[in-house]
Amino acid sequence: MSAQETPPSAPKRRRRALRQRAIRDALAAKAEMSARHFGEAVSGARSAEASRRRVWGPARRVSDAVERASSHIHAIGVGRKIVSNEHTDVVSVRFYVTQKLPKALVPTSARIPETLDGVPTDVVESPPAFLATPPIPPACSIQRLRIQRPLRGGISGANEAVNAGTLAAVCRSTRVGEEMLRFVLANNHTFADLGAAAIGSSILQPSPRDGGTSTDRIATLARFVPIDENESAANRVDAAIALLDPNAAMQADICAVGVPQGTTDPAFDAPVQKHGRTTGFTAGIIDDPSVDVVIPLSRAQPDRVARFVQQIRIRPAAGVSLFAQGGDSGALVTTRNKGRAVGLLFACPDNGSFAYANPVAAVLSELEIALA
């Protein structure tokens, strides 16, 4: 110590000593708990079960999250305890979980004690880490431009007279007499060619641009919502459905997104996702839940336009360069936190910097359908 440095006061030395002791105690408690918790995953008869039950993503149903409450821990460490989103000076043993649940919902056997040998604990919701390599897209995404059987949402599909589009999801009719029929949802402009296609015309998977031919028919156009081509119009949706052929089995899930968990209304800043024919899986943010917009309907005829009201505008999520591009029309947009359907994508600029989607509630109402 130099002559100019002032030695720490006795109170400061005591505080420093107490903090160092708290850190040592926390590290010791952490090491013991880590060995106990993760050791169970590699010992005895529980090894295979623990590996299967380890949770790497949040559950979309509360019942599933509760059932797997003991499997959400993916890391145990030491850090300052977080209270009301603020870091305190209290040193704690941290339990990092994939999904944090209200204490009342956590089974007693899965609850983390408030202290360990006198050391406070903290439960921190955190996504698990993976090796820093690009994720491998699921097979359905890699093959989204090719023939896929059984069918699913998020892959290439369009009317025989249309260039390309995306299949949204399997759905059922709410009309009397159609209860046993199954349909596939998409846009008017991809399934009905803006009303020019005849009812009963063929829907192909993949789309004609991706090599689809008459032998690849999966459905026939059943009905669509007409689009009023007028700048003063009040169109709500660009939507159509096709009746699935008897031999065209279609799964309820959407490629890379999963099965829609009901529906919801658009909300400011809601994180959303979609999987489309062109750009595959992308994440976005709703930055305008009720935009009225005039859309050109034909590049060859730019004066041919239609006004859509109360639409959803979606921008790419942070770190993402685009949300959708041409050919993604028809993709079902769902919320990222609960997987609820929120919109039907129908328009975007060429650079993919944003996209428009119809509110899903309007789509279901005007087509008289429900997601299957």
KEVEXGU-358329 format. One record per residue (C-alpha): y, x, z. Coordinates in Angstrom, 2 decimals, always signed. Example, Ala and Ser with C-alpha at 12.3 -4.5 7.8 and 13.67 -1.06 7.14 Angstrom:
% residues 2
<rec py="-4.50" px="+12.30" pz="+7.80"/>
<rec py="-1.06" px="+13.67" pz="+7.14"/>
This chain:
% residues 372
<rec py="+0.00" px="+0.00" pz="+0.00"/>
<rec py="+3.37" px="+1.41" pz="-0.95"/>
<rec py="+6.21" px="+1.73" pz="+1.54"/>
<rec py="+8.05" px="-1.06" pz="-0.24"/>
<rec py="+5.20" px="-3.60" pz="-0.04"/>
<rec py="+5.18" px="-6.00" pz="+2.88"/>
<rec py="+1.76" px="-6.59" pz="+4.45"/>
<rec py="+0.67" px="-10.24" pz="+4.45"/>
<rec py="+1.52" px="-12.16" pz="+7.58"/>
<rec py="-1.21" px="-13.19" pz="+9.99"/>
<rec py="-1.11" px="-16.87" pz="+8.88"/>
<rec py="-1.48" px="-15.81" pz="+5.24"/>
<rec py="-4.41" px="-13.56" pz="+6.11"/>
<rec py="-6.08" px="-16.42" pz="+7.95"/>
<rec py="-5.56" px="-18.80" pz="+5.02"/>
<rec py="-6.92" px="-16.22" pz="+2.61"/>
<rec py="-9.94" px="-15.58" pz="+4.80"/>
<rec py="-10.61" px="-19.28" pz="+5.17"/>
<rec py="-10.38" px="-19.78" pz="+1.42"/>
<rec py="-12.71" px="-16.89" pz="+0.70"/>
<rec py="-15.15" px="-18.30" pz="+3.23"/>
<rec py="-14.89" px="-21.74" pz="+1.63"/>
<rec py="-15.66" px="-20.20" pz="-1.77"/>
<rec py="-18.65" px="-18.28" pz="-0.38"/>
<rec py="-20.00" px="-21.42" pz="+1.30"/>
<rec py="-19.50" px="-23.42" pz="-1.89"/>
<rec py="-21.26" px="-20.78" pz="-4.01"/>
<rec py="-24.19" px="-20.70" pz="-1.58"/>
<rec py="-24.45" px="-24.51" pz="-1.53"/>
<rec py="-24.19" px="-24.58" pz="-5.32"/>
<rec py="-26.98" px="-22.02" pz="-5.74"/>
<rec py="-29.26" px="-23.96" pz="-3.41"/>
<rec py="-28.57" px="-27.30" pz="-5.08"/>
<rec py="-28.92" px="-25.82" pz="-8.59"/>
<rec py="-32.29" px="-24.31" pz="-7.73"/>
<rec py="-33.42" px="-27.56" pz="-6.16"/>
<rec py="-32.19" px="-29.90" pz="-8.92"/>
<rec py="-33.05" px="-27.89" pz="-12.03"/>
<rec py="-36.17" px="-26.46" pz="-10.47"/>
<rec py="-37.64" px="-29.95" pz="-10.43"/>
<rec py="-37.34" px="-30.01" pz="-14.22"/>
<rec py="-39.66" px="-27.05" pz="-14.68"/>
<rec py="-42.19" px="-27.44" pz="-11.90"/>
<rec py="-45.34" px="-29.44" pz="-11.44"/>
<rec py="-46.12" px="-32.79" pz="-12.96"/>
<rec py="-42.46" px="-33.75" pz="-13.39"/>
<rec py="-41.78" px="-31.16" pz="-16.10"/>
<rec py="-42.42" px="-33.28" pz="-19.21"/>
<rec py="-40.83" px="-36.38" pz="-17.70"/>
<rec py="-37.65" px="-34.53" pz="-16.66"/>
<rec py="-37.25" px="-33.03" pz="-20.12"/>
<rec py="-37.64" px="-36.43" pz="-21.76"/>
<rec py="-35.21" px="-38.14" pz="-19.40"/>
<rec py="-32.41" px="-35.58" pz="-19.52"/>
<rec py="-29.37" px="-37.52" pz="-20.79"/>
<rec py="-27.24" px="-35.87" pz="-23.48"/>
<rec py="-24.95" px="-38.78" pz="-24.25"/>
<rec py="-23.42" px="-41.79" pz="-22.47"/>
<rec py="-25.43" px="-44.99" pz="-22.47"/>
<rec py="-23.92" px="-47.97" pz="-24.28"/>
<rec py="-25.41" px="-50.49" pz="-21.87"/>
<rec py="-24.60" px="-50.45" pz="-18.16"/>
<rec py="-28.24" px="-51.22" pz="-17.35"/>
<rec py="-29.38" px="-48.13" pz="-19.28"/>
<rec py="-26.81" px="-45.94" pz="-17.54"/>
<rec py="-27.93" px="-47.16" pz="-14.14"/>
<rec py="-31.60" px="-46.67" pz="-14.97"/>
<rec py="-30.95" px="-43.05" pz="-15.99"/>
<rec py="-28.43" px="-42.27" pz="-13.23"/>
<rec py="-30.54" px="-39.42" pz="-11.84"/>
<rec py="-30.71" px="-37.73" pz="-15.26"/>
<rec py="-26.97" px="-37.44" pz="-16.02"/>
<rec py="-26.43" px="-34.08" pz="-14.28"/>
<rec py="-26.31" px="-31.26" pz="-16.83"/>
<rec py="-24.41" px="-28.60" pz="-14.85"/>
<rec py="-23.65" px="-27.67" pz="-11.22"/>
<rec py="-20.78" px="-25.35" pz="-10.31"/>
<rec py="-17.84" px="-24.69" pz="-8.04"/>
<rec py="-14.23" px="-25.78" pz="-8.51"/>
<rec py="-11.24" px="-27.48" pz="-6.99"/>
<rec py="-11.97" px="-31.07" pz="-6.08"/>
<rec py="-10.31" px="-33.61" pz="-8.38"/>
<rec py="-8.68" px="-36.62" pz="-6.71"/>
<rec py="-6.83" px="-39.26" pz="-8.78"/>
<rec py="-6.99" px="-36.93" pz="-11.81"/>
<rec py="-5.23" px="-34.17" pz="-9.87"/>
<rec py="-6.78" px="-30.83" pz="-8.87"/>
<rec py="-6.54" px="-30.32" pz="-5.11"/>
<rec py="-6.86" px="-27.08" pz="-3.14"/>
<rec py="-10.21" px="-28.18" pz="-1.71"/>
<rec py="-13.09" px="-26.01" pz="-2.94"/>
<rec py="-16.07" px="-28.17" pz="-3.83"/>
<rec py="-19.52" px="-28.07" pz="-5.37"/>
<rec py="-19.13" px="-29.76" pz="-8.72"/>
<rec py="-21.79" px="-31.91" pz="-10.35"/>
<rec py="-21.05" px="-32.33" pz="-14.05"/>
<rec py="-22.49" px="-35.59" pz="-15.41"/>
<rec py="-22.73" px="-37.07" pz="-18.86"/>
<rec py="-21.58" px="-40.44" pz="-17.59"/>
<rec py="-19.91" px="-41.19" pz="-14.26"/>
<rec py="-20.72" px="-44.53" pz="-12.70"/>
<rec py="-19.09" px="-46.49" pz="-9.89"/>
<rec py="-20.80" px="-45.59" pz="-6.61"/>
<rec py="-21.92" px="-49.18" pz="-6.10"/>
<rec py="-24.00" px="-49.01" pz="-9.29"/>
<rec py="-25.74" px="-45.73" pz="-8.52"/>
<rec py="-29.18" px="-46.15" pz="-6.91"/>
<rec py="-29.35" px="-44.66" pz="-3.42"/>
<rec py="-31.94" px="-42.11" pz="-4.55"/>
<rec py="-29.59" px="-40.81" pz="-7.27"/>
<rec py="-26.39" px="-40.60" pz="-5.22"/>
<rec py="-24.82" px="-37.20" pz="-4.65"/>
<rec py="-23.94" px="-36.59" pz="-0.98"/>
<rec py="-20.26" px="-36.29" pz="-0.15"/>
<rec py="-20.88" px="-32.91" pz="+1.48"/>
<rec py="-23.53" px="-30.18" pz="+1.32"/>
<rec py="-23.78" px="-28.14" pz="+4.53"/>
<rec py="-20.18" px="-29.04" pz="+5.21"/>
<rec py="-18.99" px="-28.24" pz="+1.68"/>
<rec py="-17.32" px="-31.15" pz="-0.18"/>
<rec py="-18.87" px="-32.27" pz="-3.47"/>
<rec py="-17.23" px="-33.60" pz="-6.60"/>
<rec py="-18.69" px="-35.54" pz="-9.54"/>
<rec py="-17.02" px="-34.68" pz="-12.83"/>
<rec py="-17.70" px="-36.60" pz="-16.05"/>
<rec py="-18.07" px="-34.05" pz="-18.83"/>
<rec py="-19.85" px="-33.99" pz="-22.20"/>
<rec py="-22.73" px="-31.50" pz="-22.34"/>
<rec py="-22.19" px="-28.26" pz="-24.22"/>
<rec py="-24.26" px="-27.21" pz="-27.21"/>
<rec py="-24.62" px="-23.87" pz="-28.92"/>
<rec py="-21.47" px="-23.25" pz="-30.93"/>
<rec py="-23.05" px="-23.89" pz="-34.31"/>
<rec py="-22.28" px="-26.76" pz="-36.69"/>
<rec py="-24.32" px="-29.87" pz="-35.84"/>
<rec py="-27.04" px="-30.77" pz="-38.31"/>
<rec py="-26.37" px="-34.23" pz="-39.75"/>
<rec py="-29.20" px="-36.74" pz="-39.38"/>
<rec py="-31.46" px="-37.16" pz="-42.39"/>
<rec py="-29.89" px="-40.51" pz="-43.27"/>
<rec py="-26.50" px="-38.80" pz="-43.57"/>
<rec py="-27.78" px="-35.91" pz="-45.67"/>
<rec py="-29.40" px="-38.46" pz="-47.97"/>
<rec py="-26.62" px="-41.05" pz="-47.88"/>
<rec py="-26.19" px="-40.94" pz="-51.68"/>
<rec py="-29.92" px="-41.30" pz="-52.34"/>
<rec py="-32.50" px="-44.06" pz="-52.15"/>
<rec py="-33.29" px="-44.93" pz="-48.53"/>
<rec py="-35.98" px="-47.32" pz="-47.44"/>
<rec py="-35.77" px="-48.98" pz="-45.02"/>
<rec py="-32.08" px="-49.66" pz="-45.51"/>
<rec py="-29.41" px="-49.11" pz="-42.86"/>
<rec py="-25.65" px="-49.28" pz="-42.59"/>
<rec py="-23.44" px="-46.38" pz="-43.63"/>
<rec py="-25.18" px="-45.39" pz="-46.88"/>
<rec py="-24.42" px="-45.80" pz="-50.58"/>
<rec py="-24.67" px="-49.33" pz="-52.01"/>
<rec py="-22.69" px="-51.54" pz="-54.40"/>
<rec py="-22.82" px="-54.25" pz="-57.02"/>
<rec py="-24.41" px="-53.28" pz="-60.33"/>
<rec py="-20.95" px="-53.57" pz="-61.97"/>
<rec py="-19.12" px="-51.46" pz="-59.37"/>
<rec py="-18.80" px="-47.71" pz="-59.18"/>
<rec py="-19.72" px="-47.04" pz="-55.54"/>
<rec py="-19.42" px="-48.35" pz="-52.01"/>
<rec py="-20.95" px="-48.33" pz="-48.55"/>
<rec py="-23.34" px="-50.81" pz="-46.94"/>
<rec py="-21.78" px="-51.98" pz="-43.66"/>
<rec py="-24.59" px="-53.55" pz="-41.63"/>
<rec py="-27.31" px="-56.15" pz="-41.63"/>
<rec py="-26.08" px="-59.61" pz="-40.63"/>
<rec py="-27.20" px="-63.21" pz="-40.32"/>
<rec py="-25.55" px="-66.43" pz="-41.40"/>
<rec py="-24.20" px="-68.96" pz="-38.91"/>
<rec py="-24.38" px="-71.76" pz="-41.47"/>
<rec py="-26.85" px="-74.55" pz="-40.88"/>
<rec py="-29.97" px="-74.06" pz="-42.98"/>
<rec py="-29.51" px="-70.28" pz="-43.35"/>
<rec py="-30.76" px="-69.27" pz="-39.90"/>
<rec py="-33.83" px="-67.45" pz="-41.21"/>
<rec py="-32.02" px="-65.52" pz="-43.95"/>
<rec py="-30.82" px="-61.93" pz="-43.65"/>
<rec py="-27.80" px="-60.52" pz="-45.43"/>
<rec py="-26.03" px="-57.21" pz="-45.84"/>
<rec py="-22.27" px="-56.96" pz="-45.31"/>
<rec py="-19.72" px="-55.03" pz="-47.41"/>
<rec py="-16.35" px="-55.52" pz="-49.13"/>
<rec py="-15.47" px="-58.08" pz="-51.78"/>
<rec py="-14.40" px="-55.26" pz="-54.10"/>
<rec py="-17.72" px="-53.37" pz="-53.72"/>
<rec py="-20.11" px="-56.33" pz="-53.73"/>
<rec py="-18.21" px="-58.93" pz="-55.79"/>
<rec py="-15.97" px="-56.71" pz="-57.98"/>
<rec py="-12.87" px="-58.55" pz="-56.72"/>
<rec py="-14.46" px="-61.87" pz="-57.63"/>
<rec py="-15.49" px="-60.90" pz="-61.17"/>
<rec py="-19.19" px="-60.55" pz="-60.29"/>
<rec py="-21.40" px="-63.63" pz="-60.50"/>
<rec py="-23.12" px="-65.08" pz="-57.47"/>
<rec py="-26.69" px="-63.82" pz="-57.69"/>
<rec py="-25.73" px="-60.52" pz="-59.35"/>
<rec py="-27.62" px="-57.44" pz="-58.19"/>
<rec py="-26.66" px="-55.14" pz="-55.33"/>
<rec py="-28.09" px="-51.65" pz="-55.75"/>
<rec py="-28.92" px="-48.91" pz="-53.28"/>
<rec py="-27.85" px="-46.31" pz="-54.06"/>
<rec py="-24.65" px="-47.30" pz="-55.87"/>
<rec py="-24.56" px="-47.04" pz="-59.69"/>
<rec py="-22.48" px="-43.85" pz="-59.47"/>
<rec py="-25.18" px="-42.28" pz="-57.31"/>
<rec py="-27.95" px="-43.11" pz="-59.76"/>
<rec py="-28.81" px="-46.67" pz="-58.76"/>
<rec py="-30.43" px="-48.75" pz="-61.49"/>
<rec py="-31.90" px="-52.23" pz="-61.80"/>
<rec py="-35.11" px="-50.96" pz="-60.19"/>
<rec py="-33.09" px="-50.15" pz="-57.05"/>
<rec py="-31.98" px="-53.72" pz="-56.38"/>
<rec py="-31.99" px="-54.56" pz="-52.68"/>
<rec py="-30.02" px="-57.82" pz="-52.60"/>
<rec py="-28.10" px="-60.42" pz="-54.60"/>
<rec py="-24.47" px="-61.43" pz="-54.11"/>
<rec py="-24.39" px="-64.51" pz="-51.87"/>
<rec py="-20.71" px="-65.19" pz="-51.12"/>
<rec py="-17.35" px="-63.51" pz="-50.73"/>
<rec py="-13.88" px="-64.29" pz="-49.45"/>
<rec py="-11.51" px="-64.60" pz="-52.44"/>
<rec py="-8.51" px="-62.25" pz="-52.45"/>
<rec py="-5.12" px="-63.81" pz="-53.20"/>
<rec py="-3.45" px="-61.31" pz="-55.55"/>
<rec py="+0.14" px="-61.74" pz="-54.47"/>
<rec py="+2.65" px="-59.62" pz="-52.53"/>
<rec py="+3.47" px="-62.60" pz="-50.35"/>
<rec py="-0.15" px="-63.53" pz="-49.70"/>
<rec py="-1.74" px="-63.42" pz="-46.25"/>
<rec py="-5.21" px="-62.04" pz="-46.92"/>
<rec py="-7.13" px="-61.19" pz="-43.75"/>
<rec py="-10.29" px="-59.67" pz="-45.23"/>
<rec py="-11.84" px="-57.90" pz="-48.19"/>
<rec py="-15.41" px="-58.97" pz="-47.46"/>
<rec py="-18.65" px="-60.19" pz="-49.01"/>
<rec py="-22.32" px="-60.55" pz="-48.17"/>
<rec py="-25.50" px="-60.28" pz="-50.24"/>
<rec py="-28.86" px="-61.87" pz="-49.57"/>
<rec py="-31.46" px="-59.19" pz="-48.91"/>
<rec py="-34.51" px="-59.29" pz="-51.18"/>
<rec py="-37.74" px="-60.30" pz="-49.38"/>
<rec py="-39.10" px="-56.76" pz="-49.62"/>
<rec py="-35.84" px="-55.04" pz="-48.64"/>
<rec py="-36.21" px="-54.26" pz="-44.95"/>
<rec py="-32.93" px="-53.26" pz="-43.28"/>
<rec py="-32.59" px="-51.70" pz="-39.84"/>
<rec py="-29.90" px="-52.80" pz="-37.41"/>
<rec py="-28.53" px="-49.30" pz="-36.86"/>
<rec py="-25.78" px="-47.52" pz="-38.75"/>
<rec py="-26.48" px="-43.95" pz="-39.79"/>
<rec py="-25.21" px="-41.43" pz="-37.19"/>
<rec py="-23.49" px="-44.25" pz="-35.27"/>
<rec py="-26.28" px="-46.40" pz="-33.88"/>
<rec py="-26.73" px="-50.14" pz="-33.42"/>
<rec py="-23.42" px="-52.02" pz="-32.97"/>
<rec py="-23.11" px="-53.29" pz="-29.39"/>
<rec py="-21.24" px="-56.52" pz="-30.05"/>
<rec py="-17.65" px="-56.72" pz="-31.25"/>
<rec py="-14.16" px="-56.11" pz="-29.90"/>
<rec py="-10.53" px="-56.50" pz="-30.92"/>
<rec py="-8.49" px="-53.47" pz="-32.05"/>
<rec py="-6.41" px="-51.74" pz="-29.39"/>
<rec py="-3.75" px="-49.02" pz="-29.45"/>
<rec py="-5.18" px="-45.49" pz="-29.30"/>
<rec py="-8.80" px="-46.68" pz="-29.18"/>
<rec py="-11.22" px="-43.92" pz="-30.31"/>
<rec py="-13.35" px="-45.13" pz="-33.21"/>
<rec py="-16.02" px="-43.85" pz="-35.59"/>
<rec py="-17.65" px="-44.67" pz="-38.88"/>
<rec py="-20.28" px="-43.41" pz="-41.31"/>
<rec py="-19.53" px="-43.85" pz="-44.98"/>
<rec py="-21.05" px="-43.05" pz="-48.36"/>
<rec py="-18.54" px="-40.27" pz="-49.18"/>
<rec py="-17.40" px="-38.55" pz="-45.99"/>
<rec py="-20.35" px="-39.36" pz="-43.75"/>
<rec py="-19.61" px="-39.48" pz="-40.02"/>
<rec py="-15.98" px="-39.18" pz="-38.96"/>
<rec py="-14.02" px="-39.94" pz="-35.79"/>
<rec py="-10.61" px="-41.56" pz="-35.65"/>
<rec py="-7.95" px="-43.22" pz="-33.51"/>
<rec py="-6.45" px="-46.68" pz="-33.99"/>
<rec py="-2.71" px="-46.00" pz="-34.30"/>
<rec py="-1.67" px="-49.47" pz="-35.49"/>
<rec py="-3.75" px="-52.52" pz="-34.53"/>
<rec py="-1.77" px="-55.05" pz="-36.62"/>
<rec py="-0.29" px="-53.74" pz="-39.85"/>
<rec py="+0.69" px="-55.86" pz="-42.88"/>
<rec py="+0.19" px="-53.87" pz="-46.07"/>
<rec py="+0.38" px="-54.31" pz="-49.85"/>
<rec py="-2.62" px="-52.69" pz="-51.55"/>
<rec py="-2.89" px="-51.86" pz="-55.29"/>
<rec py="-6.17" px="-53.35" pz="-56.49"/>
<rec py="-6.55" px="-51.32" pz="-59.68"/>
<rec py="-5.51" px="-47.79" pz="-60.58"/>
<rec py="-5.44" px="-48.86" pz="-64.24"/>
<rec py="-3.24" px="-51.87" pz="-63.38"/>
<rec py="-0.91" px="-50.74" pz="-60.56"/>
<rec py="+0.99" px="-54.03" pz="-60.67"/>
<rec py="-2.16" px="-55.85" pz="-59.61"/>
<rec py="-1.67" px="-55.99" pz="-55.84"/>
<rec py="-2.60" px="-58.02" pz="-52.77"/>
<rec py="-1.00" px="-58.24" pz="-49.35"/>
<rec py="-3.24" px="-58.00" pz="-46.30"/>
<rec py="-1.97" px="-59.01" pz="-42.86"/>
<rec py="-2.93" px="-58.03" pz="-39.31"/>
<rec py="-5.00" px="-55.08" pz="-40.49"/>
<rec py="-6.09" px="-51.99" pz="-38.52"/>
<rec py="-4.69" px="-48.55" pz="-39.37"/>
<rec py="-6.83" px="-45.60" pz="-38.31"/>
<rec py="-5.85" px="-41.92" pz="-38.28"/>
<rec py="-8.26" px="-38.99" pz="-37.96"/>
<rec py="-9.09" px="-37.86" pz="-34.43"/>
<rec py="-7.65" px="-34.59" pz="-33.13"/>
<rec py="-9.20" px="-31.64" pz="-34.93"/>
<rec py="-10.43" px="-33.85" pz="-37.79"/>
<rec py="-8.78" px="-33.53" pz="-41.21"/>
<rec py="-9.68" px="-36.93" pz="-42.67"/>
<rec py="-11.19" px="-40.28" pz="-41.74"/>
<rec py="-12.27" px="-41.81" pz="-45.05"/>
<rec py="-12.11" px="-41.36" pz="-48.81"/>
<rec py="-13.00" px="-43.34" pz="-51.92"/>
<rec py="-16.56" px="-44.65" pz="-51.73"/>
<rec py="-16.39" px="-45.22" pz="-47.95"/>
<rec py="-15.25" px="-48.81" pz="-48.55"/>
<rec py="-17.53" px="-51.14" pz="-46.63"/>
<rec py="-18.18" px="-48.82" pz="-43.70"/>
<rec py="-18.31" px="-50.59" pz="-40.35"/>
<rec py="-15.90" px="-49.08" pz="-37.82"/>
<rec py="-17.06" px="-49.07" pz="-34.19"/>
<rec py="-15.52" px="-47.91" pz="-30.92"/>
<rec py="-16.72" px="-44.52" pz="-29.73"/>
<rec py="-17.06" px="-45.37" pz="-26.05"/>
<rec py="-19.14" px="-48.54" pz="-26.27"/>
<rec py="-20.21" px="-48.75" pz="-29.90"/>
<rec py="-18.62" px="-52.14" pz="-30.50"/>
<rec py="-17.78" px="-53.20" pz="-34.04"/>
<rec py="-14.01" px="-53.40" pz="-34.51"/>
<rec py="-13.32" px="-53.31" pz="-38.25"/>
<rec py="-14.56" px="-53.21" pz="-41.84"/>
<rec py="-13.05" px="-50.28" pz="-43.76"/>
<rec py="-11.60" px="-51.23" pz="-47.15"/>
<rec py="-8.77" px="-48.88" pz="-48.18"/>
<rec py="-7.46" px="-45.33" pz="-47.72"/>
<rec py="-5.28" px="-42.75" pz="-49.50"/>
<rec py="-6.98" px="-40.10" pz="-51.62"/>
<rec py="-6.36" px="-37.39" pz="-49.03"/>
<rec py="-8.12" px="-39.34" pz="-46.29"/>
<rec py="-5.22" px="-38.99" pz="-43.85"/>
<rec py="-5.66" px="-42.59" pz="-42.67"/>
<rec py="-7.60" px="-45.74" pz="-43.50"/>
<rec py="-7.22" px="-49.50" pz="-43.27"/>
<rec py="-9.87" px="-51.84" pz="-41.90"/>
<rec py="-10.15" px="-55.61" pz="-41.64"/>
<rec py="-10.51" px="-56.89" pz="-38.04"/>
<rec py="-14.20" px="-57.58" pz="-37.64"/>
<rec py="-13.57" px="-60.93" pz="-35.93"/>
<rec py="-11.83" px="-62.20" pz="-39.08"/>
<rec py="-14.65" px="-60.86" pz="-41.29"/>
<rec py="-17.35" px="-62.65" pz="-39.29"/>
<rec py="-15.33" px="-65.88" pz="-39.09"/>
<rec py="-14.40" px="-66.14" pz="-42.75"/>
<rec py="-17.88" px="-65.25" pz="-44.02"/>
<rec py="-19.59" px="-67.42" pz="-41.35"/>
<rec py="-21.87" px="-64.63" pz="-40.20"/>
<rec py="-22.82" px="-62.63" pz="-37.11"/>
<rec py="-24.03" px="-59.07" pz="-36.88"/>
<rec py="-27.82" px="-59.10" pz="-36.59"/>
